[in-house]
Amino acid sequence: MKAKEKKTLALVSLGCAKNVVDLQGIAGGLLKNGYTLSPNPDRADLVVVNTCAFIASAREETEAEIVRALELKARGNYGRVVVTGCYPKRYPHSAARFPGVDGWQGVPEEWDEPAMPGLRFTGKAFAYLKIAEGCAHRCAYCAIPAIRGKFRSRPVASILKEAKALLQSGCRELNIVAQDPMLYGCDLGEGRMSLVDLLWKIDRLPGEFWVRVLYSYPSEITPGFIDWLNRSRHAVKYIDVPLQHTVPEVLARMNRRQAIDASLVAAEALRVAVPGVTLRSTIMTGFPGETPARFKILLSDLSRMQFDHLGAFAYSPEAGTKGAKLKNRPSRAIAEDRERQVMALAEKIWRERAGRLVGQTFPALCVDRGVARMPSQAPDVDGVVYLLDSRKARKVQAGDFIQVRLVKLSGFDFEGDVL
């Protein structure tokens, strides 16, 4: 008797690292129940489109991918199309806009213990480790609380179990992610567990590996977290502190009043507190109340702060948020022009700072054949080091820690020799 043929699965991942983790869990469950990954992403019995709905551009990308999946289904390439994630959660009745979608499912409400060893889209060398869901902030521009719900810490035993399994599978970098990792434990009861407590528990796990915490709300960075960065044998001295803006009046309208003082001094204070730290930030342009004079102050502040990595995006008024009702909002064209100005400044600063690194030697983690990342380079957002072809470079495999000498800049990346 012929063995039953397994059904094939294709995956489309949109949005942030947290979405990647969610899709890994969904896919892992499907593989456990008899599916196998299709060798052709445009042909499968089932395609799962995991979506983002944070801002207008993300929704447009999501809708385009759903339409594309349905077109492939109409041609017979896909058997079923299932849409998951933030878009169905935020727009539960929008399924009617896409006839032919077979499943419409929002973000998970509860923690599902991931299968271990599990499916990992990031490859062998690194992984995202999600420690919480939802958000406790109510920033005026953000729809995340409406999509993801209130802040919920993942049980520490579950986190440590996954961290151990990842390290045993050969993972050498754990990237801690959540909407706000710094708040970990705030919902577990006073004194029960904090992010720093969790990080020290991870630090005690055996092996050689890096731990990188992504996203740190500026006013929540504690002395304990600084101490962990300075003393942990595994901590990557990297802080992603999304300021969104630097002008107090704009931050107040964003409902980020508690972060105003910290935002103004974050870069200088963190460089003093953590020698050798790499700093990343994100800026929003065009929020209501951002006048030409205030935007000029923002550019001046960013020039002073000298972030190693800086991203920007134009404000998108989101239905159901306080920001959408605020007056004195710059036009979309002005917001996008200011975004371009911030990114031009970011590139100028990066080239000046990165240029000083050429000729120096740094530790790095090989993440793919001929590709490595230094501690100063977070996955997916900060560029990489392309390893120049040599006998040593050809021996390096994903998951190996190496020393690289930077030879030259290549866009936002480097080229380097393996030593």
Backbone torsions as a table, in degrees:
resi	resn	phi	psi	omega
1	MET	NA	136.4	-177.4
2	LYS	-74.4	136.2	177.8
3	ALA	-64.1	144.6	-179.8
4	LYS	-65.8	129.4	-178.0
5	GLU	-74.4	133.3	-179.5
6	LYS	-72.8	146.0	175.4
7	LYS	-77.5	147.8	-176.3
8	THR	-99.2	152.3	-173.7
9	LEU	-129.9	132.3	172.6
10	ALA	-118.3	150.9	-173.4
11	LEU	-132.5	139.9	173.3
12	VAL	-126.4	120.3	-177.4
13	SER	-112.2	122.5	179.0
14	LEU	-121.3	150.4	173.8
15	GLY	93.1	-150.1	-166.5
16	CYS	-87.4	179.0	179.6
17	ALA	-63.1	-32.1	177.8
18	LYS	-62.9	-37.2	176.3
19	ASN	-65.3	-37.4	177.0
20	VAL	-58.5	-44.6	179.4
21	VAL	-61.8	-43.4	179.4
22	ASP	-60.5	-44.5	-178.5
23	LEU	-67.7	-35.6	175.4
24	GLN	-58.0	-41.0	179.1
25	GLY	-66.6	-43.4	179.0
26	ILE	-62.0	-48.1	-178.3
27	ALA	-64.6	-39.7	179.0
28	GLY	-59.7	-40.9	177.9
29	GLY	-65.0	-38.7	178.8
30	LEU	-68.2	-39.7	178.0
31	LEU	-64.8	-37.4	178.9
32	LYS	-65.0	-25.7	-177.7
33	ASN	-101.8	26.2	168.0
34	GLY	106.6	-4.4	177.6
35	TYR	-82.8	159.9	173.1
36	THR	-133.6	146.0	-179.0
37	LEU	-64.9	134.0	179.7
38	SER	-73.6	137.9	176.0
39	PRO	-69.9	-16.9	178.9
40	ASN	-118.8	110.8	-176.2
41	PRO	-64.3	-14.9	179.3
42	ASP	-100.3	13.5	179.4
43	ARG	-149.0	116.1	-178.5
44	ALA	-165.8	162.8	174.9
45	ASP	-70.5	-30.6	-179.0
46	LEU	-142.6	134.1	171.2
47	VAL	-119.6	133.2	175.5
48	VAL	-108.7	118.8	177.1
49	VAL	-102.2	105.3	-179.2
50	ASN	-93.3	123.7	-160.3
51	THR	-112.8	165.6	173.9
52	CYS	-123.2	149.6	178.8
53	ALA	-144.3	29.8	-173.0
54	PHE	-68.6	-49.1	-179.5
55	ILE	-137.1	175.1	-173.5
56	ALA	-57.0	-45.1	-178.1
57	SER	-62.9	-34.9	178.1
58	ALA	-68.3	-40.1	178.2
59	ARG	-65.0	-40.9	179.0
60	GLU	-62.1	-41.7	178.1
61	GLU	-64.6	-42.6	178.3
62	THR	-59.1	-50.0	-177.8
63	GLU	-62.7	-36.5	178.2
64	ALA	-66.3	-38.2	179.5
65	GLU	-70.3	-35.9	176.6
66	ILE	-64.7	-45.6	179.2
67	VAL	-60.5	-43.0	-180.0
68	ARG	-61.6	-43.4	179.5
69	ALA	-62.7	-39.5	179.7
70	LEU	-68.8	-34.7	175.6
71	GLU	-64.1	-41.8	177.7
72	LEU	-66.5	-35.6	176.4
73	LYS	-63.8	-41.9	-179.7
74	ALA	-62.3	-29.1	178.6
75	ARG	-83.4	-6.3	-179.2
76	GLY	93.3	4.8	-179.4
77	ASN	-74.1	-36.3	178.5
78	TYR	-113.6	142.8	174.4
79	GLY	-83.5	-48.8	-179.4
80	ARG	-135.1	149.3	177.5
81	VAL	-121.3	121.7	177.5
82	VAL	-118.6	130.6	179.4
83	VAL	-109.8	126.9	-176.6
84	THR	-128.7	172.5	170.1
85	GLY	96.8	-150.9	-169.6
86	CYS	-68.1	-37.0	-176.8
87	TYR	-63.6	-50.8	177.3
88	PRO	-63.2	-31.5	179.0
89	LYS	-67.4	-43.4	-177.2
90	ARG	-78.0	-32.0	-177.8
91	TYR	-125.2	70.0	-173.7
92	PRO	-63.5	-23.6	-176.6
93	HIS	-96.9	4.6	-176.6
94	SER	-80.5	-5.4	179.3
95	ALA	-57.3	-30.5	-179.5
96	ALA	-63.8	-21.6	178.5
97	ARG	-73.7	-14.7	-173.7
98	PHE	-127.5	72.8	178.1
99	PRO	-57.7	134.0	-178.9
100	GLY	110.7	-16.2	175.0
101	VAL	-71.0	129.2	-175.0
102	ASP	-92.8	-19.2	179.7
103	GLY	-149.1	140.8	-175.3
104	TRP	-136.6	101.9	-169.3
105	GLN	-134.8	126.1	179.7
106	GLY	-75.9	-172.4	-179.3
107	VAL	-66.0	151.0	-179.3
108	PRO	-60.2	139.8	179.0
109	GLU	-84.1	-31.3	-177.1
110	GLU	-123.8	163.5	175.7
111	TRP	-71.0	131.1	170.7
112	ASP	-108.3	121.4	-180.0
113	GLU	-61.6	119.3	-177.5
114	PRO	-67.2	145.9	175.2
115	ALA	-67.5	137.1	-178.2
116	MET	-133.1	133.3	-4.2
117	PRO	-67.6	137.7	-172.6
118	GLY	-105.6	176.4	176.0
119	LEU	-70.1	135.8	-178.6
120	ARG	-135.1	113.8	-178.7
121	PHE	-73.8	-19.5	-174.3
122	THR	-80.5	-7.0	-176.3
123	GLY	92.2	-174.9	-173.1
124	LYS	-72.7	-36.5	-164.1
125	ALA	-74.0	-33.1	-175.8
126	PHE	-143.1	164.8	-179.0
127	ALA	-151.3	157.8	170.6
128	TYR	-95.6	133.0	-179.9
129	LEU	-118.8	105.5	-176.7
130	LYS	-85.0	128.2	-173.9
131	ILE	-111.8	-8.3	-179.5
132	ALA	-159.2	165.3	177.9
133	GLU	-131.7	152.2	176.6
134	GLY	80.3	-177.8	-175.5
135	CYS	-143.6	142.2	178.7
136	ALA	-98.0	-7.7	179.7
137	HIS	-89.3	161.7	176.8
138	ARG	-132.4	58.6	178.3
139	CYS	-61.8	139.8	-170.6
140	ALA	-65.3	-20.5	-176.1
141	TYR	-95.8	-7.3	-162.4
142	CYS	-107.6	132.9	177.8
143	ALA	-98.2	-0.2	-175.7
144	ILE	-56.5	-45.2	179.5
145	PRO	-57.7	-35.5	179.0
146	ALA	-70.5	-27.0	-178.6
147	ILE	-88.5	-47.7	-171.3
148	ARG	-97.6	-12.9	177.5
149	GLY	84.3	-172.3	-178.0
150	LYS	-70.5	162.4	-177.4
151	PHE	-67.8	131.0	-179.8
152	ARG	-137.1	116.9	179.2
153	SER	-76.8	137.9	175.5
154	ARG	-75.5	142.0	179.3
155	PRO	-56.6	136.3	-175.0
156	VAL	-61.6	-37.1	180.0
157	ALA	-61.9	-37.6	178.8
158	SER	-66.4	-42.2	179.9
159	ILE	-63.0	-47.8	-177.8
160	LEU	-66.0	-35.4	177.8
161	LYS	-62.4	-44.6	179.1
162	GLU	-68.6	-41.2	179.6
163	ALA	-58.9	-43.9	178.3
164	LYS	-61.6	-44.8	-178.9
165	ALA	-63.7	-39.6	179.2
166	LEU	-63.6	-45.0	-179.6
167	LEU	-65.5	-39.1	179.2
168	GLN	-66.8	-24.1	-179.8
169	SER	-84.1	-2.4	179.2
170	GLY	107.6	-0.7	177.8
171	CYS	-64.1	137.2	-178.2
172	ARG	-122.2	3.9	174.9
173	GLU	-146.6	120.5	176.3
174	LEU	-102.4	118.1	178.8
175	ASN	-102.8	109.3	-176.0
176	ILE	-77.3	122.2	-178.0
177	VAL	-130.8	151.3	172.8
178	ALA	-174.0	172.9	173.6
179	GLN	-62.0	-36.0	176.8
180	ASP	-150.4	86.1	-178.0
181	PRO	-58.5	-29.8	-176.0
182	MET	-63.0	-21.8	-178.9
183	LEU	-88.2	4.0	-176.2
184	TYR	-51.6	131.6	177.3
185	GLY	91.2	-8.6	-176.0
186	CYS	-63.2	-22.5	-178.8
187	ASP	-99.6	5.0	-176.1
188	LEU	-96.6	-2.0	-177.7
189	GLY	105.1	143.3	-175.0
190	GLU	-59.2	129.7	175.3
191	GLY	80.9	0.4	-175.2
192	ARG	-81.4	-44.4	-177.2
193	MET	-166.9	141.8	175.4
194	SER	-130.6	171.5	176.8
195	LEU	-58.3	-43.5	-178.7
196	VAL	-62.7	-42.1	175.8
197	ASP	-57.5	-45.3	180.0
198	LEU	-63.1	-43.4	-178.4
199	LEU	-63.3	-39.1	177.9
200	TRP	-67.9	-32.7	175.9
201	LYS	-65.7	-42.9	176.7
202	ILE	-63.7	-38.0	-178.5
203	ASP	-60.0	-28.3	-177.7
204	ARG	-82.1	-5.5	177.6
205	LEU	-67.9	146.4	-176.2
206	PRO	-74.9	154.0	173.8
207	GLY	114.5	171.6	177.5
208	GLU	-101.9	116.4	-178.0
209	PHE	-161.2	163.7	175.7
210	TRP	-104.6	149.9	169.8
211	VAL	-125.6	123.1	-179.2
212	ARG	-122.4	128.8	177.4
213	VAL	-99.3	122.4	-179.3
214	LEU	-103.7	128.9	177.2
215	TYR	81.9	111.2	180.0
216	SER	-134.0	105.7	177.8
217	TYR	-57.4	128.9	-166.8
218	PRO	-56.2	-38.0	-176.4
219	SER	-83.9	-1.7	-176.5
220	GLU	-105.2	1.2	178.7
221	ILE	-73.9	116.9	-171.3
222	THR	-102.3	162.2	173.6
223	PRO	-57.0	-34.3	178.7
224	GLY	-64.5	-39.4	178.2
225	PHE	-67.3	-41.8	176.5
226	ILE	-60.4	-42.4	179.0
227	ASP	-62.3	-41.0	177.9
228	TRP	-62.7	-44.5	179.2
229	LEU	-58.7	-38.7	-175.7
230	ASN	-81.1	-28.9	-171.6
231	ARG	-110.1	-21.6	-176.7
232	SER	-66.9	139.2	178.1
233	ARG	-75.8	-12.2	-178.0
234	HIS	-112.3	-12.9	-173.3
235	ALA	-66.9	134.1	170.2
236	VAL	-89.6	126.2	-178.6
237	LYS	-79.0	78.9	-175.1
238	TYR	-144.5	126.5	179.3
239	ILE	-128.2	121.2	175.0
240	ASP	-99.5	101.6	-174.7
241	VAL	-115.2	93.0	-175.2
242	PRO	-72.5	102.8	-177.3
243	LEU	-75.9	-34.5	-174.1
244	GLN	70.9	-39.1	176.3
245	HIS	-164.7	172.6	177.7
246	THR	-124.8	-9.8	-178.4
247	VAL	-86.0	122.0	-175.1
248	PRO	-53.5	-40.6	-178.1
249	GLU	-64.0	-37.8	179.0
250	VAL	-72.3	-42.4	178.2
251	LEU	-61.4	-37.9	178.4
252	ALA	-63.9	-41.8	178.0
253	ARG	-67.2	-28.1	175.8
254	MET	-75.2	-3.9	-174.7
255	ASN	64.0	38.5	175.7
256	ARG	-117.8	38.6	-176.3
257	ARG	-58.5	-38.6	-177.2
258	GLN	-67.5	-12.9	-178.4
259	ALA	-102.5	-0.5	-172.9
260	ILE	-59.5	-55.2	-176.6
261	ASP	-60.7	-44.1	-179.0
262	ALA	-64.8	-36.9	-177.9
263	SER	-64.6	-35.4	-176.4
264	LEU	-71.0	-26.4	-175.4
265	VAL	-118.6	3.7	-170.3
266	ALA	-54.4	-51.3	-173.2
267	ALA	-62.7	-51.1	-178.2
268	GLU	-64.0	-44.2	-177.0
269	ALA	-64.6	-40.9	-177.9
270	LEU	-70.0	-35.7	178.3
271	ARG	-66.6	-33.4	176.4
272	VAL	-72.6	-41.8	-175.1
273	ALA	-73.1	-32.4	-177.0
274	VAL	-128.8	87.8	-179.9
275	PRO	-56.3	132.0	179.2
276	GLY	84.4	7.1	-177.3
277	VAL	-68.8	147.3	170.3
278	THR	-101.0	132.6	-176.7
279	LEU	-117.1	133.1	173.4
280	ARG	-123.2	148.6	173.7
281	SER	-146.8	168.2	177.4
282	THR	-129.5	139.4	-178.1
283	ILE	-124.3	140.1	175.8
284	MET	-107.0	131.6	178.5
285	THR	-110.7	149.4	174.1
286	GLY	84.5	16.8	177.2
287	PHE	-72.2	148.6	179.7
288	PRO	-51.3	129.1	-178.5
289	GLY	98.6	-5.7	177.1
290	GLU	-83.5	95.7	179.2
291	THR	-82.3	167.8	175.5
292	PRO	-55.4	-39.9	-179.6
293	ALA	-65.9	-40.5	-180.0
294	ARG	-69.8	-35.0	176.8
295	PHE	-66.7	-36.2	177.1
296	LYS	-62.7	-39.1	176.7
297	ILE	-64.3	-41.9	178.3
298	LEU	-57.0	-48.6	-179.6
299	LEU	-60.9	-40.4	178.7
300	SER	-64.1	-42.7	178.6
301	ASP	-62.6	-42.8	-179.4
302	LEU	-66.0	-36.2	176.0
303	SER	-62.8	-38.5	178.8
304	ARG	-70.8	-40.6	-173.3
305	MET	-73.6	-29.9	173.7
306	GLN	54.7	55.2	176.2
307	PHE	-64.2	140.7	178.1
308	ASP	-65.9	-38.2	177.8
309	HIS	-134.3	137.7	-176.6
310	LEU	-145.3	129.6	175.8
311	GLY	-116.8	160.8	179.1
312	ALA	-147.3	151.6	173.0
313	PHE	-148.9	148.5	-179.8
314	ALA	-76.9	139.0	-179.7
315	TYR	-61.7	137.7	177.0
316	SER	-123.7	113.7	-179.9
317	PRO	-64.8	121.4	-175.3
318	GLU	-105.0	129.7	179.9
319	ALA	-56.0	136.0	177.9
320	GLY	90.3	-4.7	178.6
321	THR	-102.7	156.5	179.6
322	LYS	-65.4	-34.8	-177.4
323	GLY	-60.5	-31.9	-177.4
324	ALA	-66.3	-19.6	-178.2
325	LYS	-97.7	-6.8	-176.7
326	LEU	-75.3	147.0	179.1
327	LYS	-91.7	176.2	178.0
328	ASN	62.7	44.8	177.3
329	ARG	-93.6	128.1	175.2
330	PRO	-59.9	154.4	179.3
331	SER	-64.6	161.2	178.1
332	ARG	-58.7	-40.3	-179.1
333	ALA	-63.1	-40.8	178.8
334	ILE	-67.5	-43.5	179.1
335	ALA	-59.0	-42.5	-179.2
336	GLU	-70.9	-35.2	176.4
337	ASP	-65.1	-40.9	178.0
338	ARG	-67.0	-35.7	174.7
339	GLU	-58.9	-44.1	179.1
340	ARG	-63.4	-37.2	178.9
341	GLN	-65.7	-41.7	177.8
342	VAL	-62.8	-42.8	-178.4
343	MET	-69.4	-32.4	175.3
344	ALA	-65.3	-40.8	176.3
345	LEU	-65.5	-41.7	179.5
346	ALA	-60.2	-41.9	179.2
347	GLU	-65.7	-40.8	178.8
348	LYS	-61.2	-47.4	179.6
349	ILE	-63.0	-43.3	-177.9
350	TRP	-62.3	-43.9	-178.2
351	ARG	-63.9	-38.2	178.6
352	GLU	-66.9	-46.0	-177.6
353	ARG	-72.4	-43.1	-178.6
354	ALA	-68.4	-34.5	-179.9
355	GLY	-60.0	-30.7	179.0
356	ARG	-72.7	-14.6	-179.3
357	LEU	-86.1	-20.3	-178.5
358	VAL	-61.1	133.1	-176.7
359	GLY	96.8	-15.7	179.0
360	GLN	-91.4	162.8	-178.8
361	THR	-112.6	137.4	-177.5
362	PHE	-138.8	153.7	170.0
363	PRO	-70.1	152.6	179.3
364	ALA	-152.6	159.5	176.9
365	LEU	-113.5	124.0	175.6
366	CYS	-73.1	124.2	-177.5
367	VAL	-110.3	-12.8	178.0
368	ASP	-165.0	169.5	-179.3
369	ARG	-60.4	119.6	178.4
370	GLY	77.3	9.1	-176.9
371	VAL	-133.3	133.2	177.9
372	ALA	-137.6	164.6	173.9
373	ARG	-129.6	139.3	174.6
374	MET	-86.9	168.0	175.6
375	PRO	-55.5	-28.1	-179.0
376	SER	-78.8	2.1	-176.4
377	GLN	-122.9	104.3	176.6
378	ALA	-76.6	151.3	-177.7
379	PRO	-62.9	141.8	170.7
380	ASP	75.8	-14.3	-173.5
381	VAL	-125.7	-19.2	-169.2
382	ASP	-116.5	8.4	-178.3
383	GLY	85.5	178.7	-174.9
384	VAL	-141.9	178.7	170.8
385	VAL	-111.8	118.2	174.7
386	TYR	-85.1	123.7	-175.7
387	LEU	-81.0	123.1	178.7
388	LEU	-66.3	139.5	-174.9
389	ASP	-61.8	125.1	177.3
390	SER	-158.8	169.4	179.2
391	ARG	-61.5	-39.0	178.8
392	LYS	-67.4	-43.0	-178.4
393	ALA	-63.0	-35.9	-178.7
394	ARG	-68.6	-19.1	179.3
395	LYS	-87.5	-15.3	-175.1
396	VAL	-76.6	134.3	-179.3
397	GLN	-119.8	159.7	177.4
398	ALA	-57.1	130.1	-178.3
399	GLY	101.2	-6.3	178.5
400	ASP	-85.5	136.2	168.8
401	PHE	-87.6	134.8	-175.7
402	ILE	-138.1	173.6	169.7
403	GLN	-112.2	131.6	179.4
404	VAL	-123.4	139.2	172.1
405	ARG	-102.4	120.7	-177.2
406	LEU	-73.4	128.0	-175.4
407	VAL	-100.9	-42.6	179.2
408	LYS	-163.2	163.7	174.7
409	LEU	-81.8	148.4	176.1
410	SER	-141.4	89.4	-172.1
411	GLY	66.4	-125.3	174.9
412	PHE	-96.4	12.3	178.4
413	ASP	-112.3	176.5	173.6
414	PHE	-121.3	161.1	163.8
415	GLU	-114.8	141.2	-175.5
416	GLY	-152.5	158.6	178.0
417	ASP	-95.7	141.8	172.3
418	VAL	-81.6	128.0	-179.8
419	LEU	-99.8	NA	NA
